[in-house]
Amino acid sequence: MAQNKQVLILYHEDIALRFPAHYRMPFLDILPRHGYEVRFICNDSRAQGLELRGDMVVYPRASRGGLWRLPLEYIGNKRRLERAIRAVLDQGFAPSFVFSFGYPWLLRAAESLRTRFGARHFTILGHLFCESKWNKPSLADKLQGLACRRVRDKVYAKADRILTTSEEMRKYFARFIDPAKVVSWPAGVDADIDLEALRGLRGTTRQELGINQDEVLGVYIGTIDQQRELDLVLRALALARRRSPRLHLLFMGYSRNPRDRNHLQAQAEASGLARHVTIHPAVPEDDLPRYMAAADFGLSPFKPTFVLRHNSPLKMSEYFRTGLPVAGTDIPDQRMALEQSGGGLVAAWDEQAYADVLACLAGMSPQEREAMGDKGRQWVRAHRDVRVLTDQMLQWMRE
């Protein structure tokens, strides 16, 4: 294949824990169908060493550690990444496009490949990783955030495109990087699902979960890290149940630290909500729609911190694609989507305000909730389907 059709991806997340469609589908499905030859390098905690899996090259990530281990972690991940890149280049691969994600060793490697092959470097930012590290209390995290930002800003100055996850994030980077290079590329979903078939499983899914058929079920998907302060959601639930006593919440969350799940469970029990809250272990991404379709609405609570204000909530789009109305909080991208679509309600980050939204959605008739959810589904198909977003990325690649 011609050199100008070879694309190398340097991905950041552990695909054993999370491999969302908005990154998986564009690079491993859609780009190859447009004639691009793709190699996707990533880490996988299940791998025993460097593994070649078709178009993917995976390696185990070096373990995390405290302050004194940060240099060792960086060096370990850098070396593993270099071996993976070498395995790809040994196949005669000469990329003309390199896509990188936010970790320093990935950014440095992408910049080196850009220089070596004259490749165009597109870097994707789904979260303000450096800023989030800097805002954590530990010295190790702060130093990691500072070092990360120094690398990031130098590499971004030379990159050809910076794809940010929201318009708010685009404006943030456009203040200190050439604005012409910075574009908004939000998180997308595969909106092409058989919703009627999923709704047909509603009864059996609820039975499996131990949730009564007559309960009004709100579902939360995503991280249950304590830093997300989901205690507010539980307090809001307690208030909302005074008006909507059939309200039940289902958390389909994941976390690297089991203490986060234990904390959420303990808070539910301490609040007297244990019988009205179900905390389910994380499930594979492809199984999530079945659980969401068993619910009546979705929860997308984001505290409007500096970091989270710049996010594009993937969970909101996940709810939309399964026809669920959304109980959201006020961060810019989410407010825009909910107001533009009519697919949900927005509350301030306040337990009474969020309780009002929960009670409002719970108090609607099933037909009213379905009509609101259908508006969200139409909006996500038009604006956040992964095919629509990949078409936009392909336009930038052809410029």
N, C-alpha and C positions, 0 to 999 in steps of 0.2 A: 504494500500500500504506500501511496505517496507520503513523503515525510510530513507535508502540511496537514495530514489527517491523523497524526499520532498525538494522543493526549495522555499525560501522566497526572494522576491524582495522588496527593499526599494528604490523607485523611487523619483526623485527630481522635475520634472517639473509639472506645473499645466496642467493637461490633458484637461482642458476646453480651453486652448490656443493652446496647441501643444502636440501631441502624435504620434511621427513619427514611421513609420513601422519598422525601424531598431531596435527599442526597443520593440514595441508592439508585432510584429510577433514572434520573438524568444521565448519570455516568455509566451505569452498567446495562441500561436498556435502551434509552432514547438516542443517545449519541451514537452507539454502534449502528442503530437503524438508519442513521443519517450518513453512514459511511466512515465514521471515525473509529480508529483502532485505539482502544483504551486499556491502560494498565492502572489498577487501583491498589495503592499501598496503604495498609492500615494495621492497627494493632488488634489482637484478639487474645484475651486472657486464657482461652482454651488451648491455644497453640503451644506446643512443646518447644518449638524453635521456628526458624524461617520455613514457611510453607508456601508453595506455589499452587494456587487453586484456580485454574483457568486464567481469567483476566485479572485475578486478584493475587496479591502477594501479602501475606500476613506474618506478623511477628509478635511475640509476647512483649508487653510493655514493661520496662524496668519499674520496680516497685517504688511506691512513694515513701517519703521519710521526713524527718525533722530538718532543722536548719542545717546541720552539718552534713546531711545527706543530699542536699539540693544539687551541688556540683556533680556528685556521683550519679544522681538520677538523670541529669541533663546529658552527661557523657554517655551513660548507658543507652539512653533512648537515641541519641545521635548516632552511636555506632550501629545499633540495630537497624535504624533507618538507612544508614549508608550501605549496609549489607543487602537490604531489600532493593535499594535503587540499583546497586551493582548487578543483582540478579536480573533485573529488568533490562538494563543496558547491555548485558551479556547476550541477550536474545536479539541484539541488533536494533533495539528500540532507540530512536533518536527523536524525542518529543519536540514538537513545535508549539505545543501548549502545555503549560504546567499550572495546575490548580492546587493551591495550598490552603490549609486551614490554620487556626490561630496559634499553635504552639511554636516556641522559638526555634526548635530544631527543624521543624517543618518549613518555616519561613526561610531560614538560612539555606536549607537544602534547595528550596525552590529558586532562590536568588542565584545560587551557584549554577543550577541547570539552565536558568535563563541566560546567564553569561556564556556558559559552555556551548550551548546549542543555538543561541539566538532565538530561544523560545519566547513566546509571549506568556507573561506571568499574570494569571488571574487569582486573586486571593479572596476567600470567602469568610465573612465574619458573621456568625449567628449569635454572638454573645460578647459583651465587653469583658473578656477573660482577664486581661491585665488589670483593669479597673476593679473587677470583682475581687481579685486577689489582694490588691492594695487596700481595699476596704475591710478586709478581715482582721481580726484582732491579733493574730500571732505574728511575730517578727519574721518567721520563715515565709509566711504567705505574703507579707508586705515586700520582702526582698525579692521574692519570685515575681510579684506583680511589677516592681520597678524594673527588674532586668528584662522581663518580657516586653514591657512597653518600649524600652530603648531599642531592642531588636526590631520590634514591630514597626516603629515609626521610621527607622532607617530603610527597612525592606519596602514598606508601603510607598516611600518616596520614589522608588525605582520601578515598582510594579506597574503593569499596563492597565489593570482594572482592579478596583476594590469593590466587591459586591457585599453590601451591607444589608442586614435583615429588615430594616425599617427605614422610613423616611426620616424619622427622628435621628437614627444612627447615621444616615447619610449626611445630614446637616452637621452633626457633631464632627465627623472626619473632614468635611469640606472646609472647616475653619482653619485647618493646618496642613492639608494635602490638596494638591491641584483639584479643584471641584469637578473638572471635566472627566477625571478618572473615577470618581466615586459615584456609584449608582445604588439604587435600592432594589434588592432581590429578596423578597420575603419568603418565609417558610411556606412550603406548599404541601398538598396532600394528593393522594390518588382518589379523585372524586368519582371515578367510574366503578361503583360498587352496586351490588344487587340489594337494594335497601329493603324491598318487600320480602325477600328470602330471610334477611336478618331479622326483620320484625316478626316473621313467622316463628322464630326461635325464642321470642320474648318470654313466653310462659316457662319453657324448660330451663332457660338461663336463670330466671328468677328462682325457680325451684332449686336449682343447683346452688345458688347463693344463699338460700334460706331466707329470701325476702318475699313477703306476702304480695299476692297479685294486686291487692287493693291499695297498697302503699304508693305514695308519690315519691319516685326515686330520682334523686339528683346524683350525678356521677362526676367524680374528679379523676382525671388521668394525669400522669406526670410525676415529677419528683416530689417526694415528701420530706425532703431535707428540712431540718428545723429552721434554717435561715429563711424559708418561705413563710414562716409564721402562720401556719394553718390553724393554730389555736384560735385565731380570729374567726375562722369559718365555723369551728365548733361552737363558739359563743354565739355567733349569728344563728346557728341551727337551733340552739336552745331558745332564743327569742322568737324565731320564726314558728317553732312548734306550738307556741301559745295560740297562734291563729290557724296553723295548719298541722294538727296533731298526727296526721298520717304521713308526714314528711320523714324520709329516711335518706341518709347519704351513704354512698359507696365510694371508697377510695381505692383506685387501681394504681397504686404508686410504686415507685422504685427509689432506692437509695443505696449508696455504697456502704453506708453505716447502719447496721441493724438497730442501733440505738434510736434512730429517727422513727422507725416504725413503732418501737416500744413506747417512745415518748407520745406519739399520736394516740396510741391505744390507751395509755395511762391517762391522758387528758380527757378522752371520751368517757372513761370510767369515772374519773373524778367529777365530771360534770353531770353524771347521771344519765349519760347518753349512750351507754354501751349497747342497749337493745335497739338503738335507732341509728347506729353507725356500723358499717361493715368495712373492715380494712383487709383488702384482698392482696395476696402476693402479686408481684408484677407478672404479666403474661406476655408472650411474644407479640410484636406489633401487629401481625396479621390476625391475631385473635381479638384485638381490642374492639373492632366494630361490633362483634356479637354482644359484648358486654354493654357497650354504649347504647345499642339498639334496645336493650332491656330497660333503659332508663327513660325518664320523662323530660329531663333537661340536663345540661352540662354546666359545671362550675369552672370558671377561669379567673381565680383571684390572684392578682399581682399587686404587691405593695409597691407604691410608686417611688421606689428608691432611684437614685441616679442611674444605676446599672439597669434595673428592670424597666425603667421608662423607655429605654432604647430597644427593648425586645419586640419581636413579632410573635405573639402567642400561638404556637403550633396547636395547642389543645383547643383553642377556639375554632380553628379550621377543621380539626378532627371531629368536633361536635357537629359543626355545620354539615360536613359530608354525610353524617348519619342522620341528618334531619332533626337534630336537637336544638331547641332554643338555648341561649347561653346567658348565664348569670355572670357578668363580667365586672371588673373594677376598672378604674379610670387611669389607664396608661394610653398614650397617644394612638398607637396603631390599633389597639383593641377598640377604643372609643370610635375611631373613624370607621372601622369595619362594622361595628354593631349599629351605628347610626346610619351608615350608608345602606346597609342590607335590611335593617328592620328585623334582624334575626335574633335579637336578645335585648337585655336590659343592662344598663351601666350604673354602678354604685360607687360612691367614694369608698376609700379604704377605712371603713368604720363599721363596727359590728352591728349597730342599729340600721345603718343604711343598707348593709349587705343582707341583713335579716329581712328588711322590707322587700328586697328583690327576690329572695328565696320564697317568701310568703306569697308574693304576687304571682310568681310562676307556678307555685304549688296550688294556688287558688284558681288558676285557669281551668277551663274544661279541656279534655284531651284534644278536642277539635281546635281550640284556640292555640294550644301549644304546638300542634302539628302545623297549623298555618304559619306560625312564627318561624318554626324550624325549617319549613319549606323555603321561606325567604332567604334564610341563611344558606341553605343548600344551593339555591340558584346563584347566589353571590359567589360562593366559593368555587363553583364550576366555572364561572366567568373570570375570576380574578386570582384564585389561589390554587387552581389545579396544576399539578406538577408539569403537565404537558404545555400549558400556557406559559408557565415560567421558564421552561427549558427552551421554548421558541424564542423568548426574549434573550436568553443567554446565547443562543446560536446566532442571533443578529449581532450581538457584541463581538462574537468570535469572528464573524465575517467582515467586520469593519476594517 
